[in-house]
Amino acid sequence: MTKYLTSLLFVLLGFQTIASDKPNIIIIYADDMGYGDMSNMNPESKIPTPNLDKLAANGMRFDDGHSSSGICTPSRYALLTGNYHWRRMHGIVNSFGESVFKENEMTLPRMLKGQGYKTAAIGKWHLGFNWKSIMIDPEAKTKAGKKSAYTPAAFDWSKAIPGGPLSIGFDTYFGDGVINFPPYCWVENDRVIEAPSTMLDLKGTRPPEGGWECRPGPAVKDWDIYQVLPTLTKKAVEFISQQKKDQPFFLYFALPAPHAPIIPNKEFIGMSQAGPYGDFVCQVDWVTGQVLDKLKEKGLDQNSIVIFTADNGPEHYAYKRLEKTGHSSPGILRGLKRDIYEGGHRVPFIVSWPGKIKTSISLETISQVDLMATMAKITGANLKENEAVDSYNILPVLKSESYSSPLREATVQNTKTDKFAIRRGDWLYLDTYTGHHSGGHDKIFSVKNGFHQVNRKAPGLLYNLKNDISQKNNLYDQHPEIVKELKDLLKSYREGSRSAPLLD
């Protein structure tokens, strides 16, 4: 018996040693933040971002880093699975929408949990729950404009809500689901903390910039949207405070900012020269600083990978902001959220890992789908052929090792069902006459300002991003051979089961 206990002790100690060698992984995921918002990335930015600048200065900043989509839900799905979203969906999960994940689908938290990680999601989810399982009265609705909305009586709020973060490998969850979607309440793990008892009422009020964009629906009494980001920040800091050096953890901290409603707290008002949105980005920067400070205070910073990025480009309010304040949220890029021009999906992308990653600025084209294979390589996880099918291991880039550049054969971008873009090297092909979907762009991207004329009959667009990052010149007619190669490659990706090599 003594011999058995001794052997068991050695096994447990051995596991503890292995686990403690694995880095903690923190992803801070901003919402609707532009390529040109960070002062470190854009010398013309009117928004001070000292904490993000420091993170970039102590890590690797990717100036060619991309989300999978130009909108929210698809990009989040892609990041958490290593699969391009268009293999599953194109649109967002709407109010009380179902989960986008299949049962037992391999995800980043599930993979890391299998490697001994403690996994937590805090913040915006927007990937669906099984709300039907707690619905007791589908007819409990009220008129909301031209549509109707569920009332609190439609659901049994005392029940657990399946199909959320816990169903894909997270040990814990805390958040409000989606800041501008019902239900307006806090969800802890798979239950609401307080049952909604009324309908959200924002009549007679307005945010300092843009609109509320809040869908009608059930809310707890006196729900204060201004307390969402501060509460989430407090919970993220508390989670880190509870962690120990001998237990690796993964924290997916998905911010509801600077997404509309644009609601910086009062202590951040006036911190930027880019209006309320700029102040909200300052608050995002502060939130990042709170996370970094707590990691350092706990002595966890030296063995932690911290990733900061965003789900897509800035909302359409950016055009008015540019006219009013002179601040360009997409920087020198063309396009915004929803667009398949670069401004819709080329986003801030920083990876920090003290002592492991060389401090530098990388021009390598990477995608958020690459995080899955990269973290598998770092943690020793095995992925099957049908898992993370679009994910490249970018560890050689992070460690500045010898590799063949570009690392990715090509990268696909998409928002709407019938519009795709494929990037290979410097060349970018769009299988549509325009990459715009967000409105309000005509005045900015006009022939007068040096941009090619939009031709609704054009069979496609071709740009050389090395010479034309703002996508002013359509070279489709000048390079038919490149167009054909990219069209064929896009077709093979869309019809194939993998676009990325298997991990070796």
DRENGU-708977 format. One record per residue (C-alpha): residue in three letters; residue number from 1; x, y, z. Coordinates in steps of 0.2 Angstrom, whole numbers. Example, Ala and Ser with C-alpha at 12.3 -4.5 7.8 and 13.67 -1.06 7.14 Angstrom:
{rec 'ALA'; 1; {62; -22; 39}}
{rec 'SER'; 2; {68; -5; 36}}
END
This chain:
{rec 'MET'; 1; {0; 0; 0}}
{rec 'THR'; 2; {14; 12; 5}}
{rec 'LYS'; 3; {23; 8; -12}}
{rec 'TYR'; 4; {7; 11; -21}}
{rec 'LEU'; 5; {4; 28; -13}}
{rec 'THR'; 6; {22; 33; -16}}
{rec 'SER'; 7; {20; 29; -35}}
{rec 'LEU'; 8; {4; 39; -35}}
{rec 'LEU'; 9; {13; 54; -27}}
{rec 'PHE'; 10; {27; 53; -40}}
{rec 'VAL'; 11; {14; 53; -54}}
{rec 'LEU'; 12; {4; 68; -47}}
{rec 'LEU'; 13; {21; 78; -44}}
{rec 'GLY'; 14; {26; 73; -62}}
{rec 'PHE'; 15; {9; 80; -69}}
{rec 'GLN'; 16; {11; 96; -58}}
{rec 'THR'; 17; {28; 99; -65}}
{rec 'ILE'; 18; {22; 96; -83}}
{rec 'ALA'; 19; {7; 107; -80}}
{rec 'SER'; 20; {18; 121; -72}}
{rec 'ASP'; 21; {29; 122; -87}}
{rec 'LYS'; 22; {14; 126; -99}}
{rec 'PRO'; 23; {11; 145; -101}}
{rec 'ASN'; 24; {-5; 153; -96}}
{rec 'ILE'; 25; {-15; 159; -111}}
{rec 'ILE'; 26; {-25; 175; -111}}
{rec 'ILE'; 27; {-35; 182; -126}}
{rec 'ILE'; 28; {-41; 199; -124}}
{rec 'TYR'; 29; {-54; 201; -138}}
{rec 'ALA'; 30; {-60; 219; -142}}
{rec 'ASP'; 31; {-76; 222; -152}}
{rec 'ASP'; 32; {-77; 233; -167}}
{rec 'MET'; 33; {-60; 240; -165}}
{rec 'GLY'; 34; {-50; 248; -180}}
{rec 'TYR'; 35; {-33; 245; -187}}
{rec 'GLY'; 36; {-29; 263; -184}}
{rec 'ASP'; 37; {-36; 266; -167}}
{rec 'MET'; 38; {-20; 260; -157}}
{rec 'SER'; 39; {-7; 274; -156}}
{rec 'ASN'; 40; {7; 261; -158}}
{rec 'MET'; 41; {0; 256; -175}}
{rec 'ASN'; 42; {-5; 273; -181}}
{rec 'PRO'; 43; {6; 288; -179}}
{rec 'GLU'; 44; {-10; 299; -184}}
{rec 'SER'; 45; {-21; 291; -171}}
{rec 'LYS'; 46; {-29; 303; -159}}
{rec 'ILE'; 47; {-32; 290; -146}}
{rec 'PRO'; 48; {-18; 287; -132}}
{rec 'THR'; 49; {-16; 268; -129}}
{rec 'PRO'; 50; {-1; 267; -117}}
{rec 'ASN'; 51; {-5; 249; -111}}
{rec 'LEU'; 52; {-8; 242; -128}}
{rec 'ASP'; 53; {8; 251; -134}}
{rec 'LYS'; 54; {18; 243; -120}}
{rec 'LEU'; 55; {11; 226; -123}}
{rec 'ALA'; 56; {16; 228; -142}}
{rec 'ALA'; 57; {33; 235; -137}}
{rec 'ASN'; 58; {36; 219; -126}}
{rec 'GLY'; 59; {29; 207; -139}}
{rec 'MET'; 60; {26; 204; -157}}
{rec 'ARG'; 61; {15; 216; -166}}
{rec 'PHE'; 62; {7; 210; -182}}
{rec 'ASP'; 63; {3; 223; -195}}
{rec 'ASP'; 64; {-5; 210; -206}}
{rec 'GLY'; 65; {-16; 201; -194}}
{rec 'HIS'; 66; {-34; 196; -198}}
{rec 'SER'; 67; {-51; 191; -191}}
{rec 'SER'; 68; {-60; 178; -201}}
{rec 'SER'; 69; {-75; 188; -204}}
{rec 'GLY'; 70; {-80; 207; -205}}
{rec 'ILE'; 71; {-93; 203; -192}}
{rec 'CYS'; 72; {-94; 196; -174}}
{rec 'THR'; 73; {-101; 179; -172}}
{rec 'PRO'; 74; {-91; 171; -187}}
{rec 'SER'; 75; {-75; 178; -181}}
{rec 'ARG'; 76; {-77; 172; -163}}
{rec 'TYR'; 77; {-82; 154; -170}}
{rec 'ALA'; 78; {-66; 154; -181}}
{rec 'LEU'; 79; {-55; 160; -167}}
{rec 'LEU'; 80; {-61; 146; -155}}
{rec 'THR'; 81; {-61; 132; -168}}
{rec 'GLY'; 82; {-47; 135; -180}}
{rec 'ASN'; 83; {-60; 133; -194}}
{rec 'TYR'; 84; {-65; 147; -206}}
{rec 'HIS'; 85; {-82; 152; -201}}
{rec 'TRP'; 86; {-89; 151; -219}}
{rec 'ARG'; 87; {-88; 132; -217}}
{rec 'ARG'; 88; {-102; 133; -204}}
{rec 'MET'; 89; {-111; 150; -206}}
{rec 'HIS'; 90; {-110; 168; -212}}
{rec 'GLY'; 91; {-121; 178; -201}}
{rec 'ILE'; 92; {-122; 182; -182}}
{rec 'VAL'; 93; {-132; 174; -169}}
{rec 'ASN'; 94; {-147; 185; -166}}
{rec 'SER'; 95; {-157; 187; -150}}
{rec 'PHE'; 96; {-160; 171; -141}}
{rec 'GLY'; 97; {-152; 162; -155}}
{rec 'GLU'; 98; {-145; 144; -155}}
{rec 'SER'; 99; {-127; 138; -152}}
{rec 'VAL'; 100; {-116; 138; -168}}
{rec 'PHE'; 101; {-106; 123; -161}}
{rec 'LYS'; 102; {-109; 105; -165}}
{rec 'GLU'; 103; {-109; 93; -150}}
{rec 'ASN'; 104; {-92; 88; -145}}
{rec 'GLU'; 105; {-84; 99; -158}}
{rec 'MET'; 106; {-65; 102; -155}}
{rec 'THR'; 107; {-62; 120; -148}}
{rec 'LEU'; 108; {-48; 129; -141}}
{rec 'PRO'; 109; {-55; 128; -123}}
{rec 'ARG'; 110; {-59; 109; -125}}
{rec 'MET'; 111; {-41; 106; -132}}
{rec 'LEU'; 112; {-33; 116; -118}}
{rec 'LYS'; 113; {-43; 108; -105}}
{rec 'GLY'; 114; {-37; 91; -111}}
{rec 'GLN'; 115; {-19; 97; -108}}
{rec 'GLY'; 116; {-23; 101; -90}}
{rec 'TYR'; 117; {-28; 119; -91}}
{rec 'LYS'; 118; {-41; 128; -81}}
{rec 'THR'; 119; {-52; 137; -94}}
{rec 'ALA'; 120; {-63; 152; -91}}
{rec 'ALA'; 121; {-73; 164; -103}}
{rec 'ILE'; 122; {-78; 181; -97}}
{rec 'GLY'; 123; {-88; 194; -106}}
{rec 'LYS'; 124; {-97; 194; -123}}
{rec 'TRP'; 125; {-102; 177; -129}}
{rec 'HIS'; 126; {-113; 180; -145}}
{rec 'LEU'; 127; {-111; 161; -150}}
{rec 'GLY'; 128; {-128; 156; -144}}
{rec 'PHE'; 129; {-137; 146; -130}}
{rec 'ASN'; 130; {-150; 133; -131}}
{rec 'TRP'; 131; {-164; 145; -126}}
{rec 'LYS'; 132; {-178; 134; -132}}
{rec 'SER'; 133; {-174; 122; -117}}
{rec 'ILE'; 134; {-180; 135; -104}}
{rec 'MET'; 135; {-194; 143; -115}}
{rec 'ILE'; 136; {-211; 140; -107}}
{rec 'ASP'; 137; {-222; 152; -117}}
{rec 'PRO'; 138; {-217; 155; -135}}
{rec 'GLU'; 139; {-232; 167; -137}}
{rec 'ALA'; 140; {-226; 178; -123}}
{rec 'LYS'; 141; {-221; 193; -134}}
{rec 'THR'; 142; {-224; 211; -135}}
{rec 'LYS'; 143; {-224; 223; -150}}
{rec 'ALA'; 144; {-207; 231; -153}}
{rec 'GLY'; 145; {-208; 243; -168}}
{rec 'LYS'; 146; {-212; 233; -183}}
{rec 'LYS'; 147; {-207; 217; -175}}
{rec 'SER'; 148; {-211; 208; -158}}
{rec 'ALA'; 149; {-200; 203; -144}}
{rec 'TYR'; 150; {-200; 190; -130}}
{rec 'THR'; 151; {-206; 196; -113}}
{rec 'PRO'; 152; {-199; 189; -97}}
{rec 'ALA'; 153; {-213; 177; -95}}
{rec 'ALA'; 154; {-207; 167; -111}}
{rec 'PHE'; 155; {-194; 159; -100}}
{rec 'ASP'; 156; {-191; 149; -85}}
{rec 'TRP'; 157; {-176; 158; -78}}
{rec 'SER'; 158; {-173; 146; -64}}
{rec 'LYS'; 159; {-167; 133; -76}}
{rec 'ALA'; 160; {-149; 130; -82}}
{rec 'ILE'; 161; {-146; 136; -100}}
{rec 'PRO'; 162; {-137; 123; -110}}
{rec 'GLY'; 163; {-127; 125; -126}}
{rec 'GLY'; 164; {-117; 140; -120}}
{rec 'PRO'; 165; {-98; 142; -115}}
{rec 'LEU'; 166; {-98; 127; -103}}
{rec 'SER'; 167; {-104; 115; -118}}
{rec 'ILE'; 168; {-88; 119; -128}}
{rec 'GLY'; 169; {-74; 116; -114}}
{rec 'PHE'; 170; {-75; 131; -103}}
{rec 'ASP'; 171; {-75; 127; -84}}
{rec 'THR'; 172; {-83; 144; -80}}
{rec 'TYR'; 173; {-92; 158; -88}}
{rec 'PHE'; 174; {-97; 175; -82}}
{rec 'GLY'; 175; {-105; 188; -94}}
{rec 'ASP'; 176; {-120; 197; -100}}
{rec 'GLY'; 177; {-120; 187; -117}}
{rec 'VAL'; 178; {-121; 202; -128}}
{rec 'ILE'; 179; {-122; 220; -122}}
{rec 'ASN'; 180; {-135; 225; -135}}
{rec 'PHE'; 181; {-145; 209; -136}}
{rec 'PRO'; 182; {-157; 202; -123}}
{rec 'PRO'; 183; {-158; 196; -110}}
{rec 'TYR'; 184; {-151; 210; -101}}
{rec 'CYS'; 185; {-144; 201; -85}}
{rec 'TRP'; 186; {-129; 193; -79}}
{rec 'VAL'; 187; {-126; 174; -83}}
{rec 'GLU'; 188; {-114; 164; -72}}
{rec 'ASN'; 189; {-109; 148; -79}}
{rec 'ASP'; 190; {-126; 142; -86}}
{rec 'ARG'; 191; {-138; 151; -75}}
{rec 'VAL'; 192; {-144; 169; -74}}
{rec 'ILE'; 193; {-139; 177; -57}}
{rec 'GLU'; 194; {-155; 188; -56}}
{rec 'ALA'; 195; {-171; 184; -67}}
{rec 'PRO'; 196; {-176; 197; -79}}
{rec 'SER'; 197; {-193; 205; -73}}
{rec 'THR'; 198; {-196; 219; -85}}
{rec 'MET'; 199; {-192; 225; -103}}
{rec 'LEU'; 200; {-177; 236; -107}}
{rec 'ASP'; 201; {-182; 254; -108}}
{rec 'LEU'; 202; {-170; 267; -114}}
{rec 'LYS'; 203; {-183; 279; -120}}
{rec 'GLY'; 204; {-178; 297; -117}}
{rec 'THR'; 205; {-159; 293; -116}}
{rec 'ARG'; 206; {-145; 292; -129}}
{rec 'PRO'; 207; {-127; 287; -129}}
{rec 'PRO'; 208; {-114; 300; -132}}
{rec 'GLU'; 209; {-110; 294; -149}}
{rec 'GLY'; 210; {-120; 284; -161}}
{rec 'GLY'; 211; {-136; 274; -156}}
{rec 'TRP'; 212; {-140; 262; -142}}
{rec 'GLU'; 213; {-142; 248; -155}}
{rec 'CYS'; 214; {-150; 238; -141}}
{rec 'ARG'; 215; {-163; 225; -147}}
{rec 'PRO'; 216; {-179; 225; -136}}
{rec 'GLY'; 217; {-181; 211; -123}}
{rec 'PRO'; 218; {-181; 205; -105}}
{rec 'ALA'; 219; {-170; 214; -93}}
{rec 'VAL'; 220; {-167; 214; -74}}
{rec 'LYS'; 221; {-174; 229; -65}}
{rec 'ASP'; 222; {-163; 245; -66}}
{rec 'TRP'; 223; {-151; 236; -78}}
{rec 'ASP'; 224; {-136; 248; -80}}
{rec 'ILE'; 225; {-127; 246; -97}}
{rec 'TYR'; 226; {-113; 258; -91}}
{rec 'GLN'; 227; {-108; 245; -78}}
{rec 'VAL'; 228; {-106; 230; -90}}
{rec 'LEU'; 229; {-87; 234; -95}}
{rec 'PRO'; 230; {-82; 238; -77}}
{rec 'THR'; 231; {-90; 223; -70}}
{rec 'LEU'; 232; {-82; 211; -83}}
{rec 'THR'; 233; {-65; 219; -79}}
{rec 'LYS'; 234; {-67; 216; -61}}
{rec 'LYS'; 235; {-72; 198; -64}}
{rec 'ALA'; 236; {-57; 195; -75}}
{rec 'VAL'; 237; {-45; 203; -62}}
{rec 'GLU'; 238; {-53; 192; -49}}
{rec 'PHE'; 239; {-51; 176; -59}}
{rec 'ILE'; 240; {-32; 180; -62}}
{rec 'SER'; 241; {-30; 184; -43}}
{rec 'GLN'; 242; {-37; 166; -39}}
{rec 'GLN'; 243; {-24; 157; -50}}
{rec 'LYS'; 244; {-8; 148; -45}}
{rec 'LYS'; 245; {8; 146; -53}}
{rec 'ASP'; 246; {7; 127; -54}}
{rec 'GLN'; 247; {-10; 127; -63}}
{rec 'PRO'; 248; {-10; 133; -81}}
{rec 'PHE'; 249; {-25; 143; -86}}
{rec 'PHE'; 250; {-34; 149; -102}}
{rec 'LEU'; 251; {-44; 165; -100}}
{rec 'TYR'; 252; {-55; 171; -115}}
{rec 'PHE'; 253; {-59; 189; -110}}
{rec 'ALA'; 254; {-71; 195; -124}}
{rec 'LEU'; 255; {-74; 214; -122}}
{rec 'PRO'; 256; {-91; 222; -127}}
{rec 'ALA'; 257; {-81; 238; -132}}
{rec 'PRO'; 258; {-78; 248; -141}}
{rec 'HIS'; 259; {-94; 241; -150}}
{rec 'ALA'; 260; {-109; 252; -149}}
{rec 'PRO'; 261; {-117; 257; -138}}
{rec 'ILE'; 262; {-102; 269; -136}}
{rec 'ILE'; 263; {-103; 272; -118}}
{rec 'PRO'; 264; {-86; 276; -110}}
{rec 'ASN'; 265; {-87; 278; -91}}
{rec 'LYS'; 266; {-85; 296; -84}}
{rec 'GLU'; 267; {-67; 294; -79}}
{rec 'PHE'; 268; {-62; 291; -97}}
{rec 'ILE'; 269; {-72; 305; -105}}
{rec 'GLY'; 270; {-60; 318; -113}}
{rec 'MET'; 271; {-45; 306; -113}}
{rec 'SER'; 272; {-44; 306; -132}}
{rec 'GLN'; 273; {-46; 318; -146}}
{rec 'ALA'; 274; {-57; 306; -156}}
{rec 'GLY'; 275; {-74; 309; -147}}
{rec 'PRO'; 276; {-83; 297; -136}}
{rec 'TYR'; 277; {-77; 282; -146}}
{rec 'GLY'; 278; {-59; 287; -144}}
{rec 'ASP'; 279; {-63; 288; -125}}
{rec 'PHE'; 280; {-70; 271; -125}}
{rec 'VAL'; 281; {-55; 264; -134}}
{rec 'CYS'; 282; {-45; 273; -120}}
{rec 'GLN'; 283; {-55; 262; -108}}
{rec 'VAL'; 284; {-52; 246; -117}}
{rec 'ASP'; 285; {-33; 251; -115}}
{rec 'TRP'; 286; {-36; 253; -97}}
{rec 'VAL'; 287; {-44; 236; -95}}
{rec 'THR'; 288; {-30; 228; -104}}
{rec 'GLY'; 289; {-18; 237; -91}}
{rec 'GLN'; 290; {-28; 230; -77}}
{rec 'VAL'; 291; {-26; 212; -83}}
{rec 'LEU'; 292; {-7; 215; -86}}
{rec 'ASP'; 293; {-5; 223; -69}}
{rec 'LYS'; 294; {-14; 208; -60}}
{rec 'LEU'; 295; {-3; 196; -70}}
{rec 'LYS'; 296; {13; 204; -64}}
{rec 'GLU'; 297; {7; 206; -46}}
{rec 'LYS'; 298; {3; 188; -45}}
{rec 'GLY'; 299; {20; 183; -53}}
{rec 'LEU'; 300; {11; 175; -68}}
{rec 'ASP'; 301; {17; 188; -81}}
{rec 'GLN'; 302; {33; 179; -86}}
{rec 'ASN'; 303; {24; 163; -90}}
{rec 'SER'; 304; {9; 170; -99}}
{rec 'ILE'; 305; {5; 172; -117}}
{rec 'VAL'; 306; {-6; 187; -119}}
{rec 'ILE'; 307; {-15; 190; -135}}
{rec 'PHE'; 308; {-24; 206; -140}}
{rec 'THR'; 309; {-34; 207; -155}}
{rec 'ALA'; 310; {-52; 211; -161}}
{rec 'ASP'; 311; {-66; 203; -170}}
{rec 'ASN'; 312; {-68; 215; -185}}
{rec 'GLY'; 313; {-65; 232; -190}}
{rec 'PRO'; 314; {-74; 248; -184}}
{rec 'GLU'; 315; {-93; 252; -185}}
{rec 'HIS'; 316; {-100; 264; -199}}
{rec 'TYR'; 317; {-99; 278; -186}}
{rec 'ALA'; 318; {-81; 279; -190}}
{rec 'TYR'; 319; {-84; 289; -206}}
{rec 'LYS'; 320; {-93; 303; -197}}
{rec 'ARG'; 321; {-79; 302; -183}}
{rec 'LEU'; 322; {-66; 305; -197}}
{rec 'GLU'; 323; {-75; 320; -203}}
{rec 'LYS'; 324; {-78; 327; -186}}
{rec 'THR'; 325; {-62; 324; -177}}
{rec 'GLY'; 326; {-49; 319; -190}}
{rec 'HIS'; 327; {-47; 302; -183}}
{rec 'SER'; 328; {-47; 287; -195}}
{rec 'SER'; 329; {-52; 271; -185}}
{rec 'PRO'; 330; {-47; 260; -200}}
{rec 'GLY'; 331; {-31; 270; -202}}
{rec 'ILE'; 332; {-25; 270; -220}}
{rec 'LEU'; 333; {-36; 255; -224}}
{rec 'ARG'; 334; {-51; 255; -235}}
{rec 'GLY'; 335; {-67; 248; -227}}
{rec 'LEU'; 336; {-76; 245; -211}}
{rec 'LYS'; 337; {-85; 232; -201}}
{rec 'ARG'; 338; {-95; 220; -213}}
{rec 'ASP'; 339; {-83; 225; -228}}
{rec 'ILE'; 340; {-71; 212; -236}}
{rec 'TYR'; 341; {-60; 226; -240}}
{rec 'GLU'; 342; {-45; 226; -228}}
{rec 'GLY'; 343; {-53; 238; -215}}
{rec 'GLY'; 344; {-66; 225; -212}}
{rec 'HIS'; 345; {-55; 212; -205}}
{rec 'ARG'; 346; {-37; 218; -204}}
{rec 'VAL'; 347; {-36; 222; -185}}
{rec 'PRO'; 348; {-25; 225; -170}}
{rec 'PHE'; 349; {-15; 209; -167}}
{rec 'ILE'; 350; {-2; 208; -153}}
{rec 'VAL'; 351; {6; 192; -145}}
{rec 'SER'; 352; {17; 194; -130}}
{rec 'TRP'; 353; {26; 180; -121}}
{rec 'PRO'; 354; {41; 186; -111}}
{rec 'GLY'; 355; {58; 178; -115}}
{rec 'LYS'; 356; {50; 167; -128}}
{rec 'ILE'; 357; {44; 179; -142}}
{rec 'LYS'; 358; {56; 192; -149}}
{rec 'THR'; 359; {50; 210; -148}}
{rec 'SER'; 360; {47; 215; -166}}
{rec 'ILE'; 361; {34; 220; -179}}
{rec 'SER'; 362; {30; 206; -190}}
{rec 'LEU'; 363; {23; 209; -208}}
{rec 'GLU'; 364; {18; 191; -209}}
{rec 'THR'; 365; {0; 188; -214}}
{rec 'ILE'; 366; {-9; 178; -200}}
{rec 'SER'; 367; {-26; 175; -196}}
{rec 'GLN'; 368; {-35; 172; -179}}
{rec 'VAL'; 369; {-39; 154; -185}}
{rec 'ASP'; 370; {-20; 151; -183}}
{rec 'LEU'; 371; {-21; 152; -164}}
{rec 'MET'; 372; {-28; 134; -162}}
{rec 'ALA'; 373; {-14; 125; -171}}
{rec 'THR'; 374; {-1; 137; -163}}
{rec 'MET'; 375; {-8; 133; -145}}
{rec 'ALA'; 376; {-8; 115; -149}}
{rec 'LYS'; 377; {10; 115; -154}}
{rec 'ILE'; 378; {15; 125; -138}}
{rec 'THR'; 379; {5; 114; -126}}
{rec 'GLY'; 380; {8; 97; -134}}
{rec 'ALA'; 381; {-10; 94; -139}}
{rec 'ASN'; 382; {-14; 83; -154}}
{rec 'LEU'; 383; {-26; 88; -167}}
{rec 'LYS'; 384; {-36; 76; -179}}
{rec 'GLU'; 385; {-37; 79; -198}}
{rec 'ASN'; 386; {-54; 86; -197}}
{rec 'GLU'; 387; {-50; 98; -183}}
{rec 'ALA'; 388; {-43; 116; -185}}
{rec 'VAL'; 389; {-43; 113; -203}}
{rec 'ASP'; 390; {-38; 131; -208}}
{rec 'SER'; 391; {-26; 134; -194}}
{rec 'TYR'; 392; {-7; 137; -197}}
{rec 'ASN'; 393; {6; 135; -183}}
{rec 'ILE'; 394; {13; 152; -182}}
{rec 'LEU'; 395; {26; 147; -168}}
{rec 'PRO'; 396; {41; 149; -180}}
{rec 'VAL'; 397; {35; 167; -184}}
{rec 'LEU'; 398; {33; 171; -165}}
{rec 'LYS'; 399; {50; 163; -161}}
{rec 'SER'; 400; {59; 171; -176}}
{rec 'GLU'; 401; {64; 154; -182}}
{rec 'SER'; 402; {69; 150; -200}}
{rec 'TYR'; 403; {53; 147; -211}}
{rec 'SER'; 404; {47; 149; -228}}
{rec 'SER'; 405; {38; 165; -230}}
{rec 'PRO'; 406; {24; 168; -233}}
{rec 'LEU'; 407; {19; 155; -220}}
{rec 'ARG'; 408; {1; 153; -226}}
{rec 'GLU'; 409; {-2; 148; -243}}
{rec 'ALA'; 410; {-17; 159; -244}}
{rec 'THR'; 411; {-30; 167; -232}}
{rec 'VAL'; 412; {-48; 169; -236}}
{rec 'GLN'; 413; {-59; 183; -230}}
{rec 'ASN'; 414; {-78; 183; -230}}
{rec 'THR'; 415; {-93; 191; -223}}
{rec 'LYS'; 416; {-108; 189; -234}}
{rec 'THR'; 417; {-113; 173; -242}}
{rec 'ASP'; 418; {-109; 178; -260}}
{rec 'LYS'; 419; {-93; 188; -257}}
{rec 'PHE'; 420; {-76; 181; -254}}
{rec 'ALA'; 421; {-58; 188; -254}}
{rec 'ILE'; 422; {-42; 177; -255}}
{rec 'ARG'; 423; {-25; 184; -251}}
{rec 'ARG'; 424; {-9; 175; -257}}
{rec 'GLY'; 425; {7; 185; -254}}
{rec 'ASP'; 426; {5; 203; -260}}
{rec 'TRP'; 427; {-10; 199; -271}}
{rec 'LEU'; 428; {-28; 200; -265}}
{rec 'TYR'; 429; {-43; 194; -276}}
{rec 'LEU'; 430; {-61; 199; -273}}
{rec 'ASP'; 431; {-74; 189; -282}}
{rec 'THR'; 432; {-86; 204; -282}}
{rec 'TYR'; 433; {-87; 221; -290}}
{rec 'THR'; 434; {-85; 230; -273}}
{rec 'GLY'; 435; {-79; 225; -256}}
{rec 'HIS'; 436; {-90; 237; -247}}
{rec 'HIS'; 437; {-106; 233; -237}}
{rec 'SER'; 438; {-106; 246; -224}}
{rec 'GLY'; 439; {-114; 262; -231}}
{rec 'GLY'; 440; {-107; 280; -230}}
{rec 'HIS'; 441; {-91; 277; -240}}
{rec 'ASP'; 442; {-94; 285; -257}}
{rec 'LYS'; 443; {-88; 302; -252}}
{rec 'ILE'; 444; {-72; 295; -245}}
{rec 'PHE'; 445; {-67; 282; -257}}
{rec 'SER'; 446; {-71; 292; -273}}
{rec 'VAL'; 447; {-62; 294; -289}}
{rec 'LYS'; 448; {-58; 312; -283}}
{rec 'ASN'; 449; {-48; 305; -269}}
{rec 'GLY'; 450; {-38; 293; -280}}
{rec 'PHE'; 451; {-49; 277; -279}}
{rec 'HIS'; 452; {-54; 267; -294}}
{rec 'GLN'; 453; {-72; 269; -300}}
{rec 'VAL'; 454; {-84; 256; -294}}
{rec 'ASN'; 455; {-91; 246; -309}}
{rec 'ARG'; 456; {-106; 236; -305}}
{rec 'LYS'; 457; {-103; 225; -320}}
{rec 'ALA'; 458; {-85; 221; -315}}
{rec 'PRO'; 459; {-82; 202; -313}}
{rec 'GLY'; 460; {-70; 205; -299}}
{rec 'LEU'; 461; {-56; 215; -291}}
{rec 'LEU'; 462; {-37; 213; -289}}
{rec 'TYR'; 463; {-25; 222; -278}}
{rec 'ASN'; 464; {-7; 222; -275}}
{rec 'LEU'; 465; {-6; 226; -256}}
{rec 'LYS'; 466; {12; 229; -256}}
{rec 'ASN'; 467; {11; 244; -267}}
{rec 'ASP'; 468; {-7; 248; -263}}
{rec 'ILE'; 469; {-13; 244; -246}}
{rec 'SER'; 470; {-27; 257; -247}}
{rec 'GLN'; 471; {-34; 247; -262}}
{rec 'LYS'; 472; {-35; 261; -274}}
{rec 'ASN'; 473; {-31; 253; -290}}
{rec 'ASN'; 474; {-40; 238; -297}}
{rec 'LEU'; 475; {-28; 227; -307}}
{rec 'TYR'; 476; {-40; 214; -312}}
{rec 'ASP'; 477; {-38; 217; -331}}
{rec 'GLN'; 478; {-19; 218; -331}}
{rec 'HIS'; 479; {-16; 202; -323}}
{rec 'PRO'; 480; {-28; 188; -329}}
{rec 'GLU'; 481; {-16; 174; -325}}
{rec 'ILE'; 482; {-15; 179; -306}}
{rec 'VAL'; 483; {-34; 181; -306}}
{rec 'LYS'; 484; {-36; 164; -313}}
{rec 'GLU'; 485; {-24; 156; -300}}
{rec 'LEU'; 486; {-33; 164; -285}}
{rec 'LYS'; 487; {-50; 160; -292}}
{rec 'ASP'; 488; {-45; 142; -293}}
{rec 'LEU'; 489; {-37; 142; -276}}
{rec 'LEU'; 490; {-52; 149; -268}}
{rec 'LYS'; 491; {-63; 136; -277}}
{rec 'SER'; 492; {-52; 122; -270}}
{rec 'TYR'; 493; {-52; 129; -252}}
{rec 'ARG'; 494; {-71; 130; -253}}
{rec 'GLU'; 495; {-73; 113; -259}}
{rec 'GLY'; 496; {-60; 105; -249}}
{rec 'SER'; 497; {-59; 99; -231}}
{rec 'ARG'; 498; {-43; 107; -226}}
{rec 'SER'; 499; {-33; 123; -231}}
{rec 'ALA'; 500; {-19; 121; -218}}
{rec 'PRO'; 501; {-6; 107; -217}}
{rec 'LEU'; 502; {-7; 95; -202}}
{rec 'LEU'; 503; {4; 98; -187}}
{rec 'ASP'; 504; {20; 88; -188}}
END
